């Protein structure tokens, strides 16, 4: 039985990895250099997007990849909360 692919997975598969990396890098840098609550909120929005990506791709990831992604998510949320407080 073949699983149907979600539209989100199809769009993710077609995305240019370099462009995605650069856009994410710019967003993280803007959030880190934006002072106070606004920077923390931007980081939390990025973390929420990462949670959606993690949940979507979880079944097809190797356990080591899952662990690395969870560690990165934890670090991102920790930095965001530190900026908020």
VENURSUL-V770118 format. One record per backbone hydrogen bond with DSSP energy under -1.0 kcal/mol. CO is the residue of the C=O (numbers start at 1). NH is the residue of the N-H. E is the energy in kcal/mol with one decimal. If there is no record, write none. Layout:
<<CO:NH:E> <CO:NH:E>>
//
This chain:
<<6:10:-1.9> <7:11:-2.2> <8:12:-2.4> <9:13:-2.2> <10:14:-1.3> <16:20:-2.5> <17:21:-2.4> <18:22:-2.6> <19:23:-2.6> <20:24:-2.4> <21:25:-2.7> <22:26:-2.4> <23:27:-2.4> <24:28:-2.6> <25:29:-2.5> <26:30:-2.7> <27:31:-2.4> <28:32:-2.6> <29:33:-2.2> <30:34:-1.3> <36:40:-2.0> <37:41:-2.7> <38:42:-2.3> <39:43:-2.0> <40:44:-2.1> <41:45:-2.2> <42:46:-2.2> <43:47:-2.3> <44:48:-2.3> <45:49:-2.0> <46:50:-2.0> <47:51:-2.2> <48:52:-2.0> <49:53:-2.3> <50:54:-2.9> <51:55:-2.8> <52:56:-2.1> <53:57:-2.3> <54:58:-1.2> <57:60:-1.1> <58:61:-1.4> <62:66:-2.4> <63:67:-2.2> <64:68:-2.2> <65:69:-2.4> <66:70:-2.5> <67:71:-2.3> <68:72:-2.4> <69:73:-2.4> <70:74:-2.3> <71:75:-2.4> <72:76:-2.5> <73:77:-2.5> <74:78:-2.3> <75:79:-2.5> <76:80:-2.3> <77:81:-2.6> <78:82:-2.1> <79:83:-2.1> <80:84:-1.8> <81:85:-1.8>>
//
